[in-house]
Amino acid sequence: MSIKNKVVVITGASSGIGAATAKKLAEKGAKLVLGARRKDRLQELANEIKQAGGQVIFQVTDVTKASDNQKLVELAQTHFGGVDVIFLNAGLMPNSPLSDLKTDEWDQMVDVNIKGVLNGIAAVLPIFKEQKAGHVITTSSVAGLKAYPGGAVYGATKWAVRDLMEVLRMESAQEGSNIRTATIYPAAIKTELLDTITDKTSKEGLAQLYDTYQIGPESVANIVSFAIDQPENTNVSEFTVGPTNQPW
């Protein structure tokens, strides 16, 4: 199924995987609706895409607010006439040992990594059910597949995303709404994710790992493009992606 002219909403779009995906899909003719908290970065990305001939609009979006997600989807409907795909990509990873009791950071991860996904699903699901078509894509993590010290809460949020997406796929099949899902589990991908870590030991350890192995976010953008480009009757549910030389 061609990506050309599909309306794609992307959260966490101002940098990293979100920005790379926006550029990739714009090259293929998608109509993009970008959301993130940093207006200046969104404006810069939108200008770049427009200069290359792409179609794009944006809106400052805090995914922890249900109303912001709703407004982003409504913008897509108003400007482009509908929504075909939503890529729920916003995420935080302030890792630390549980014994450090960084409960404020736990709350932030739950709010962004789980509630942010739920808010996006809630905003778009009525539209997808009514049109009996749509595609929900999320960024989980290899931490959503396996556990590691320091990543308990982050991993828990990413495991939650895995379950949410699988149940969404199953319920859609049962209800006949034809909603496709795809969950992506990245390993060491070069993004700003490490910037959210305040625990010194956790940050140093992950920084060393990323400096050794990380690959660019374009690798994930290619997967998003591949998932969207499948026939409407074909659902590829999960993608694990990382550097070839990383033993994740």
C-alpha positions in Angstrom: 0.0 0.0 0.0 1.5 3.3 -1.1 2.5 5.8 1.6 1.8 8.7 -0.8 -1.0 11.0 0.5 -1.5 9.1 3.7 -2.1 11.4 6.7 0.4 10.5 9.4 0.4 12.0 12.9 3.7 11.7 14.8 4.2 12.5 18.5 7.7 13.1 19.9 8.4 14.5 16.5 10.9 17.2 17.3 14.1 15.1 17.3 15.5 11.6 17.0 13.3 8.8 15.7 10.3 11.1 15.3 12.1 13.7 13.2 13.9 11.0 11.1 10.5 9.3 10.5 8.9 12.6 9.5 11.6 13.2 6.9 11.4 9.7 5.5 7.7 9.7 5.2 7.7 13.1 3.6 10.0 11.9 1.0 7.4 9.2 0.2 4.6 11.7 -0.2 2.9 11.4 3.2 1.0 14.3 4.7 2.5 14.9 8.1 1.0 16.2 11.4 3.8 16.7 13.9 3.5 17.1 17.7 6.1 17.7 20.4 6.7 20.1 23.2 9.4 22.2 21.6 7.9 24.7 19.1 11.2 25.9 17.8 12.4 22.4 16.9 9.0 21.6 15.3 9.2 24.8 13.2 12.7 24.0 12.1 11.8 20.5 11.0 8.6 21.7 9.3 10.6 24.3 7.3 13.1 21.7 6.2 10.4 19.3 5.0 8.5 22.1 3.2 11.7 23.2 1.5 12.1 19.7 0.2 8.6 19.7 -1.2 6.8 17.9 1.6 3.4 18.6 3.1 3.5 19.2 6.9 1.8 21.0 9.7 2.6 20.9 13.4 1.2 21.8 16.9 2.9 22.0 20.3 1.8 18.9 22.1 2.2 17.5 25.6 1.2 13.8 25.2 0.4 13.6 29.0 -2.6 15.8 28.3 -5.5 14.1 26.7 -6.8 17.4 25.3 -3.4 18.0 23.5 -3.6 14.6 21.8 -7.2 15.3 20.7 -6.3 18.7 19.3 -3.5 17.2 17.3 -5.8 14.6 15.7 -8.4 17.3 15.1 -5.7 19.4 13.3 -5.1 16.5 11.0 -8.8 16.2 10.2 -9.2 19.9 9.7 -6.1 20.5 7.5 -5.8 17.2 5.6 -9.3 15.8 5.9 -8.6 12.7 8.0 -6.1 10.4 9.7 -4.6 7.2 8.4 -1.7 6.5 10.8 -0.6 7.6 14.2 3.0 7.0 15.4 3.1 7.3 19.2 6.8 7.9 19.6 7.2 10.3 22.6 9.2 8.7 25.5 11.4 9.3 28.5 14.2 7.1 30.0 15.4 8.5 33.3 16.8 5.2 34.5 18.0 4.6 38.1 18.0 1.8 40.7 14.7 1.3 42.4 16.4 1.8 45.8 17.1 5.5 44.8 13.4 6.1 45.1 13.3 8.7 42.3 9.5 8.6 42.4 9.0 11.8 40.5 10.9 10.3 37.6 8.8 7.1 37.9 5.7 9.3 37.6 7.1 11.1 34.6 7.8 7.8 32.8 4.3 6.4 33.5 2.7 9.7 32.4 4.7 9.9 29.1 5.4 6.3 28.2 2.1 4.8 29.1 -0.5 7.5 29.5 0.9 9.3 26.5 0.3 6.2 24.4 -3.2 5.7 25.9 -4.1 9.4 25.2 -3.0 9.0 21.6 -5.0 5.8 21.1 -8.1 7.4 22.7 -7.8 10.4 20.4 -7.7 8.4 17.2 -9.6 5.1 17.9 -13.1 6.5 17.3 -12.0 7.8 13.9 -10.3 4.5 13.0 -13.3 2.5 14.1 -15.8 4.6 12.1 -13.7 4.5 8.9 -12.9 0.8 9.5 -9.2 1.5 8.8 -6.2 2.9 10.5 -2.7 2.1 11.7 -1.3 2.6 15.3 2.5 2.4 15.6 4.4 2.8 18.8 8.0 3.0 20.0 8.6 0.6 22.8 12.2 -0.6 23.5 14.3 -3.7 23.9 13.6 -2.9 27.6 10.0 -4.0 26.8 11.3 -7.4 25.9 14.0 -8.1 28.6 14.8 -6.8 32.0 18.1 -5.1 33.1 19.2 -3.4 36.4 18.4 0.3 36.6 15.6 0.0 34.1 12.8 -1.3 36.2 10.2 1.5 35.7 11.3 2.3 32.2 11.1 -1.3 31.2 7.7 -1.7 33.0 6.3 1.1 30.9 7.6 -0.4 27.7 6.2 -3.9 28.6 2.9 -2.1 29.1 3.0 -0.7 25.6 3.7 -4.1 24.2 0.6 -5.5 25.9 -1.6 -2.5 24.9 -0.7 -2.8 21.3 -1.2 -6.6 21.1 -4.6 -6.3 22.7 -5.5 -3.5 20.4 -4.6 -5.7 17.5 -6.7 -8.6 18.8 -9.7 -6.5 19.6 -9.6 -4.8 16.2 -9.6 -8.2 14.6 -12.6 -9.3 16.7 -14.5 -6.2 16.0 -13.8 -6.0 12.3 -12.4 -2.5 12.5 -9.3 -3.4 10.4 -7.0 -1.4 12.6 -3.3 -2.4 12.1 -0.7 -2.1 14.8 3.1 -2.2 14.9 5.3 -2.0 18.0 9.0 -1.2 17.5 11.7 -2.3 20.0 14.8 -0.3 19.4 18.2 -1.1 21.1 21.0 1.6 21.0 19.6 4.2 18.6 21.2 7.7 18.6 18.6 10.0 20.1 18.2 12.4 23.0 16.9 9.7 25.3 20.0 9.6 27.5 19.6 13.3 28.3 16.6 12.5 30.6 18.8 10.4 33.0 19.7 12.1 36.2 21.4 9.1 38.0 25.1 9.4 37.3 26.0 5.7 37.3 23.1 4.8 35.0 23.9 7.6 32.6 27.6 6.8 32.5 27.0 3.1 31.8 24.4 3.7 29.1 26.5 6.5 27.5 29.4 4.1 27.2 27.1 1.5 25.6 25.6 3.9 23.2 28.9 5.5 22.2 30.1 2.0 21.4 27.2 0.7 19.4 24.6 3.3 18.5 23.2 3.7 15.0 21.1 6.5 13.6 17.3 7.0 14.0 16.9 6.6 10.3 17.1 2.8 10.9 13.8 3.0 12.8 12.3 5.4 10.3 12.8 2.8 7.6 10.9 0.3 9.7 8.0 2.7 10.2 7.9 3.2 6.5 8.0 -0.5 5.8 5.1 -1.2 8.2 2.9 1.5 6.7 3.7 0.3 3.2 2.3 -3.2 3.7 -1.0 -4.2 2.1 -4.1 -3.1 4.2 -4.9 -6.8 4.9 -1.4 -7.4 6.3 -0.3 -6.6 9.9 3.3 -6.9 10.9 3.0 -6.5 14.7 6.5 -6.3 16.1 10.0 -5.1 15.0 13.1 -5.5 17.1 15.9 -3.2 15.8 19.4 -2.4 16.8 23.1 -2.3 15.8 24.3 -5.5 14.2 27.3 -5.6 16.6 25.4 -4.9 19.8 24.6 -8.1 21.8 21.2 -6.8 23.0 
